[in-house]
């Protein structure tokens, strides 16, 4: 087994494990009517109130799994870089750097959901007089998440577009039809598929869309590069 095959398999493993972390942190439903202390802050929480039912251990492992899966994701992108051999060298470097930076930022974003869950549980536990302190912490936390989410999404979009451009230019190890296969197009495809999937599948995969797309992306890259030496 060569380096391209090994790094592809590592990327697949990383995306799969990362998706499990997403599910542990984000998959679930909560009837807000059962939590009168949280109901006044429903708009602020924006569906994060469901985390009130999650155990600290579940959230902890959900966060840590994603953190430790990130090096595997980076290995998968290294395979992508190798698969683009023959294409424009500068574009290849830009693509791997953008995907790499996005992966590092994504680790912070993913792990930060643990703290949001802790804030939600605290908001439901403290007295009403003390809730303002928690809501102010949640507001600051949301601002940090927005600040990190924006560049994360921008970097992934740019890297995905450049990937399709360099594949379309020819000369790489990827077939031409891989122009249509990148993390952005696969995420959009997943969003459409969710509309027709059974409810229980949508529930158990909630929050894992990005890493499901990454898994599919690495699956395509690994299959198309499997015979490359």
C-alpha positions in Angstrom: 0.0 0.0 0.0 1.5 3.4 -1.0 1.3 6.8 0.6 -1.6 8.0 -1.5 -3.7 5.1 -0.5 -2.8 5.3 3.2 -3.4 9.0 3.5 -6.8 8.6 1.7 -7.8 5.9 4.2 -6.7 8.1 7.0 -8.8 11.0 5.7 -11.8 8.7 5.4 -11.3 7.6 9.0 -10.8 11.1 10.2 -14.0 12.3 8.5 -16.0 9.4 9.9 -14.7 9.9 13.5 -15.2 13.7 13.2 -18.8 13.1 12.1 -19.4 11.0 15.3 -18.1 13.9 17.3 -20.6 16.2 15.5 -23.4 13.8 16.4 -22.5 13.6 20.0 -22.4 17.4 20.3 -25.4 18.3 18.1 -27.8 15.5 17.5 -30.9 15.6 19.6 -34.2 17.3 20.3 -35.6 19.0 23.4 -39.1 20.2 24.2 -38.5 23.8 25.3 -41.8 23.7 27.2 -40.3 21.4 29.7 -37.6 23.9 30.6 -39.2 27.1 31.7 -35.9 28.6 32.7 -34.6 28.3 29.1 -37.8 29.4 27.3 -37.2 33.2 27.7 -33.8 32.7 26.0 -35.0 30.5 23.1 -34.0 33.1 20.5 -30.5 33.5 22.0 -29.9 29.8 22.3 -31.0 29.2 18.6 -31.7 25.4 19.1 -28.7 25.0 21.5 -31.3 24.4 24.3 -31.3 20.7 23.2 -27.9 20.4 24.8 -29.5 20.7 28.2 -30.2 16.9 28.0 -26.7 15.9 27.0 -24.4 14.6 29.7 -21.1 16.3 30.3 -19.3 13.1 29.3 -21.1 13.0 25.9 -20.2 16.6 25.1 -16.6 16.2 26.3 -16.0 13.2 24.1 -17.9 14.8 21.2 -15.5 17.7 21.4 -12.3 15.7 21.9 -13.0 13.2 19.1 -13.1 16.0 16.6 -9.9 17.6 17.9 -8.0 14.3 17.7 -9.5 13.5 14.2 -8.1 16.7 12.7 -4.6 15.3 11.9 -6.4 12.5 10.0 -8.3 15.0 8.0 -5.0 16.8 7.2 -3.6 13.5 6.0 -6.6 13.3 3.6 -5.9 16.7 2.2 -2.3 15.7 1.7 -3.5 12.9 -0.5 -5.6 15.5 -2.5 -2.4 17.6 -2.9 -0.6 14.5 -4.3 -3.5 13.8 -6.6 -3.2 17.3 -8.1 0.4 16.6 -9.2 0.9 17.9 -12.7 -1.4 20.8 -12.1 -0.3 24.4 -11.5 2.1 24.3 -8.5 1.0 27.6 -7.0 -2.7 26.6 -7.1 -1.8 23.3 -5.5 -0.1 25.0 -2.7 -2.9 27.5 -2.2 -5.5 24.7 -2.1 -3.6 22.6 0.5 -2.9 25.7 2.6 -6.5 26.9 2.6 -7.9 23.4 3.4 -5.3 23.1 6.2 -6.1 26.5 7.7 -9.8 25.7 7.5 -9.2 22.4 9.3 -7.3 24.1 12.1 -10.0 26.7 12.6 -12.7 24.0 12.4 -11.1 22.2 15.3 -11.6 25.3 17.5 -15.2 25.7 16.3 -16.0 22.1 16.9 -14.5 22.0 20.4 -16.2 25.2 21.4 -19.6 23.5 21.2 -18.7 21.8 24.5 -18.6 25.1 26.3 -21.9 26.1 24.7 -23.5 23.0 26.1 -22.0 23.8 29.6 -23.5 27.3 29.4 -26.9 25.9 28.5 -26.9 23.4 31.4 -25.8 26.2 33.7 -28.5 28.5 32.5 -31.1 25.9 33.3 -29.6 25.3 36.8 -28.9 28.7 38.3 -31.4 31.0 39.9 -33.2 33.5 37.7 -31.2 36.3 39.3 -28.0 34.7 38.1 -29.1 34.0 34.6 -27.9 37.3 33.2 -24.3 36.3 33.8 -24.8 33.1 31.8 -26.6 34.8 28.9 -23.9 37.4 28.6 -21.3 34.6 28.4 -23.5 32.9 25.7 -23.7 36.1 23.7 -19.9 36.5 23.8 -19.5 32.9 22.8 -21.8 33.3 19.8 -19.8 36.3 18.6 -16.6 34.2 18.7 -18.3 31.4 16.8 -19.5 33.8 14.1 -16.0 35.3 13.8 -14.5 31.9 13.3 -17.2 30.4 11.2 -17.0 33.1 8.6 -13.4 32.6 7.5 -13.8 28.8 7.9 -16.6 28.8 5.3 -14.9 31.3 3.0 -11.6 29.2 3.0 -13.4 26.0 2.2 -15.4 27.6 -0.7 -12.3 29.2 -2.2 -10.3 25.9 -1.9 -13.1 23.9 -3.4 -13.4 26.2 -6.4 -9.7 26.2 -7.0 -9.7 22.4 -6.7 -12.3 22.1 -9.5 -10.4 24.7 -11.6 -7.1 22.8 -11.4 -8.8 19.5 -12.1 -10.6 21.0 -15.1 -7.4 22.3 -16.5 -6.1 18.8 -16.9 -2.8 17.2 -16.2 -3.7 15.9 -12.7 -4.3 12.4 -11.5 -8.0 13.1 -11.1 -10.5 12.3 -13.9 -12.3 15.3 -15.5 -15.6 14.5 -13.9 -14.0 15.2 -10.5 -14.6 18.9 -11.3 -18.1 18.4 -9.8 -16.8 16.7 -6.7 -15.5 18.9 -3.8 -16.5 19.6 -0.2 -18.9 22.4 -1.2 -20.8 20.6 -3.9 -21.1 17.5 -1.7 -22.3 19.6 1.2 -25.0 21.0 -1.0 -25.9 17.5 -2.2 -26.2 16.4 1.4 -28.6 19.2 2.2 -30.8 18.1 -0.7 -30.6 14.5 0.3 -31.7 15.3 3.8 -35.0 16.4 2.5 -35.9 13.0 1.2 -34.2 10.8 3.9 -36.2 9.1 6.6 -36.6 11.3 9.7 -34.5 9.0 12.0 -31.5 9.3 9.6 -31.8 13.1 9.6 -32.0 13.0 13.4 -29.0 10.8 14.0 -26.8 12.7 11.5 -27.8 16.2 12.7 -24.8 18.6 12.7 -22.6 16.2 10.8 -23.2 17.5 7.3 -19.7 19.0 6.7 -17.9 15.9 7.7 -20.3 13.6 5.8 -19.3 15.7 2.8 -15.6 15.4 3.7 -16.1 11.6 4.0 -17.7 11.4 0.5 -15.0 13.7 -0.9 -12.2 11.5 0.5 -14.0 8.4 -0.7 -14.0 9.8 -4.3 -10.4 11.0 -4.2 -9.2 7.7 -2.7 -11.1 5.6 -5.3 -9.9 7.7 -8.2 -6.3 7.7 -7.0 -6.1 4.1 -5.8 -4.0 2.9 -8.7 -1.7 5.9 -8.7 1.9 5.0 -7.7 
